[in-house]
């Protein structure tokens, strides 16, 4: 619900760094709660898409390329303008599995070892765009490896099914 509150400007409207209001290809860029905004070493922002039916990386097809390209380009421009950090100094990625199922993209300082920015969980947005440009159904077909914590319910489900 907190995602929808941000998108509907019921909460945190004053924290919005950038918004593209297009209902199909737009998004809102806000600082992540993990970042206190006092220094740039651990810069951390989240782009939340306006489209509610797109839940995760698995839902993406070539149809979403305009949205993803907007996030990449406009997000980098907004961070450079507001915080003076060029796009070359950002890590821009999606999680799989995500912590919540509403498509969102992470923007972190390149030197910041953010939780979940490791290779087993993070998929660089530029790579996602390239993969979808090559094959519209890439993320419906591809096996995706991901790490799970020992206490996660999903791990228990895999164990019960004999798949972990």
One Martini backbone bead per residue (centre of mass of N, CA, C, O) as a GRO file, in nm:
protein
  164
    1UNK     BB    1   0.055   0.064  -0.018
    2UNK     BB    2   0.294   0.266  -0.008
    3UNK     BB    3   0.331   0.281  -0.312
    4UNK     BB    4   0.050   0.402  -0.379
    5UNK     BB    5   0.082   0.655  -0.203
    6UNK     BB    6   0.307   0.774  -0.372
    7UNK     BB    7   0.171   0.769  -0.657
    8UNK     BB    8  -0.088   0.940  -0.523
    9UNK     BB    9   0.025   1.158  -0.311
   10UNK     BB   10  -0.032   1.061   0.006
   11UNK     BB   11   0.288   1.023   0.015
   12UNK     BB   12   0.598   1.176  -0.018
   13UNK     BB   13   0.583   1.421  -0.223
   14UNK     BB   14   0.841   1.583  -0.111
   15UNK     BB   15   1.053   1.336  -0.214
   16UNK     BB   16   1.041   1.386  -0.505
   17UNK     BB   17   1.273   1.393  -0.773
   18UNK     BB   18   1.094   1.238  -0.999
   19UNK     BB   19   0.846   1.267  -1.278
   20UNK     BB   20   0.660   1.048  -1.488
   21UNK     BB   21   0.309   1.061  -1.564
   22UNK     BB   22   0.288   0.830  -1.736
   23UNK     BB   23   0.082   0.548  -1.713
   24UNK     BB   24   0.281   0.353  -1.886
   25UNK     BB   25   0.597   0.513  -1.896
   26UNK     BB   26   0.603   0.585  -1.592
   27UNK     BB   27   0.748   0.749  -1.290
   28UNK     BB   28   0.896   0.741  -0.958
   29UNK     BB   29   1.153   0.925  -0.779
   30UNK     BB   30   1.295   0.804  -0.468
   31UNK     BB   31   1.413   0.788  -0.172
   32UNK     BB   32   1.537   0.570   0.026
   33UNK     BB   33   1.514   0.478   0.358
   34UNK     BB   34   1.830   0.402   0.381
   35UNK     BB   35   1.862   0.708   0.304
   36UNK     BB   36   1.956   1.028   0.451
   37UNK     BB   37   2.089   1.252   0.242
   38UNK     BB   38   2.388   1.349   0.363
   39UNK     BB   39   2.526   1.151   0.152
   40UNK     BB   40   2.675   0.989  -0.147
   41UNK     BB   41   2.798   0.705  -0.079
   42UNK     BB   42   2.474   0.593  -0.015
   43UNK     BB   43   2.312   0.622  -0.251
   44UNK     BB   44   1.935   0.584  -0.263
   45UNK     BB   45   1.702   0.490  -0.511
   46UNK     BB   46   1.353   0.473  -0.633
   47UNK     BB   47   1.169   0.331  -0.900
   48UNK     BB   48   0.821   0.376  -0.959
   49UNK     BB   49   0.579   0.245  -1.128
   50UNK     BB   50   0.257   0.309  -1.246
   51UNK     BB   51   0.222   0.027  -1.317
   52UNK     BB   52   0.045  -0.246  -1.160
   53UNK     BB   53   0.089  -0.518  -1.343
   54UNK     BB   54   0.396  -0.485  -1.282
   55UNK     BB   55   0.589  -0.689  -1.064
   56UNK     BB   56   0.841  -0.810  -1.241
   57UNK     BB   57   1.081  -0.931  -1.438
   58UNK     BB   58   0.886  -1.161  -1.551
   59UNK     BB   59   0.684  -0.940  -1.698
   60UNK     BB   60   0.883  -0.861  -1.907
   61UNK     BB   61   0.882  -0.693  -2.224
   62UNK     BB   62   0.913  -0.513  -2.509
   63UNK     BB   63   0.675  -0.326  -2.425
   64UNK     BB   64   0.869  -0.200  -2.177
   65UNK     BB   65   1.102  -0.030  -2.304
   66UNK     BB   66   1.010   0.264  -2.270
   67UNK     BB   67   1.005   0.256  -1.963
   68UNK     BB   68   1.301   0.162  -1.911
   69UNK     BB   69   1.433   0.397  -2.066
   70UNK     BB   70   1.319   0.621  -1.891
   71UNK     BB   71   1.445   0.537  -1.627
   72UNK     BB   72   1.738   0.548  -1.715
   73UNK     BB   73   1.752   0.839  -1.828
   74UNK     BB   74   1.587   1.015  -1.623
   75UNK     BB   75   1.726   0.914  -1.370
   76UNK     BB   76   2.012   1.008  -1.433
   77UNK     BB   77   1.940   1.308  -1.474
   78UNK     BB   78   1.816   1.358  -1.190
   79UNK     BB   79   2.067   1.283  -1.022
   80UNK     BB   80   2.259   1.487  -1.149
   81UNK     BB   81   2.094   1.742  -1.085
   82UNK     BB   82   2.044   1.700  -0.767
   83UNK     BB   83   2.349   1.542  -0.684
   84UNK     BB   84   2.597   1.524  -0.901
   85UNK     BB   85   2.559   1.229  -1.023
   86UNK     BB   86   2.668   1.038  -1.254
   87UNK     BB   87   2.576   0.763  -1.435
   88UNK     BB   88   2.870   0.627  -1.410
   89UNK     BB   89   2.806   0.625  -1.069
   90UNK     BB   90   2.583   0.402  -1.120
   91UNK     BB   91   2.355   0.158  -0.995
   92UNK     BB   92   2.114  -0.013  -1.208
   93UNK     BB   93   1.843  -0.214  -1.068
   94UNK     BB   94   1.700  -0.537  -1.027
   95UNK     BB   95   1.517  -0.765  -0.850
   96UNK     BB   96   1.570  -1.133  -0.805
   97UNK     BB   97   1.384  -1.133  -0.592
   98UNK     BB   98   1.159  -0.933  -0.469
   99UNK     BB   99   1.036  -0.761  -0.184
  100UNK     BB  100   0.818  -0.645  -0.393
  101UNK     BB  101   0.516  -0.657  -0.614
  102UNK     BB  102   0.647  -0.385  -0.772
  103UNK     BB  103   0.789  -0.228  -1.001
  104UNK     BB  104   1.143  -0.167  -0.942
  105UNK     BB  105   1.427   0.064  -0.925
  106UNK     BB  106   1.765   0.081  -0.852
  107UNK     BB  107   1.968   0.355  -0.712
  108UNK     BB  108   2.322   0.353  -0.680
  109UNK     BB  109   2.615   0.386  -0.570
  110UNK     BB  110   2.884   0.230  -0.695
  111UNK     BB  111   3.046   0.214  -0.402
  112UNK     BB  112   2.789   0.081  -0.289
  113UNK     BB  113   2.706  -0.197  -0.075
  114UNK     BB  114   2.418  -0.295  -0.129
  115UNK     BB  115   2.157  -0.459  -0.056
  116UNK     BB  116   2.122  -0.677  -0.330
  117UNK     BB  117   2.381  -0.607  -0.543
  118UNK     BB  118   2.434  -0.879  -0.620
  119UNK     BB  119   2.440  -1.120  -0.868
  120UNK     BB  120   2.200  -1.308  -0.750
  121UNK     BB  121   1.984  -1.040  -0.759
  122UNK     BB  122   2.104  -0.844  -0.970
  123UNK     BB  123   1.973  -0.649  -1.255
  124UNK     BB  124   2.071  -0.472  -1.498
  125UNK     BB  125   1.900  -0.248  -1.681
  126UNK     BB  126   2.068  -0.252  -1.942
  127UNK     BB  127   2.047  -0.563  -1.974
  128UNK     BB  128   1.743  -0.587  -1.982
  129UNK     BB  129   1.705  -0.421  -2.235
  130UNK     BB  130   1.882  -0.595  -2.423
  131UNK     BB  131   1.729  -0.863  -2.385
  132UNK     BB  132   1.448  -0.755  -2.489
  133UNK     BB  133   1.552  -0.664  -2.771
  134UNK     BB  134   1.624  -0.964  -2.856
  135UNK     BB  135   1.385  -1.085  -2.645
  136UNK     BB  136   1.069  -1.043  -2.540
  137UNK     BB  137   1.074  -1.339  -2.361
  138UNK     BB  138   1.326  -1.375  -2.178
  139UNK     BB  139   1.189  -1.375  -1.871
  140UNK     BB  140   1.010  -1.636  -1.935
  141UNK     BB  141   1.259  -1.841  -2.016
  142UNK     BB  142   1.465  -1.783  -1.806
  143UNK     BB  143   1.685  -1.884  -1.584
  144UNK     BB  144   1.685  -1.780  -1.235
  145UNK     BB  145   1.912  -1.698  -1.007
  146UNK     BB  146   1.873  -1.716  -0.639
  147UNK     BB  147   1.884  -1.596  -0.322
  148UNK     BB  148   1.827  -1.735   0.010
  149UNK     BB  149   1.722  -1.727   0.313
  150UNK     BB  150   1.679  -1.948   0.573
  151UNK     BB  151   1.392  -1.783   0.666
  152UNK     BB  152   1.244  -1.830   0.404
  153UNK     BB  153   0.953  -1.944   0.272
  154UNK     BB  154   1.050  -2.021  -0.012
  155UNK     BB  155   1.261  -2.225   0.080
  156UNK     BB  156   1.065  -2.418   0.216
  157UNK     BB  157   0.907  -2.484  -0.040
  158UNK     BB  158   1.145  -2.606  -0.194
  159UNK     BB  159   1.208  -2.827   0.014
  160UNK     BB  160   0.927  -2.968   0.008
  161UNK     BB  161   0.971  -3.018  -0.319
  162UNK     BB  162   1.281  -3.099  -0.368
  163UNK     BB  163   1.447  -2.810  -0.485
  164UNK     BB  164   1.691  -2.764  -0.230
   0.00000   0.00000   0.00000
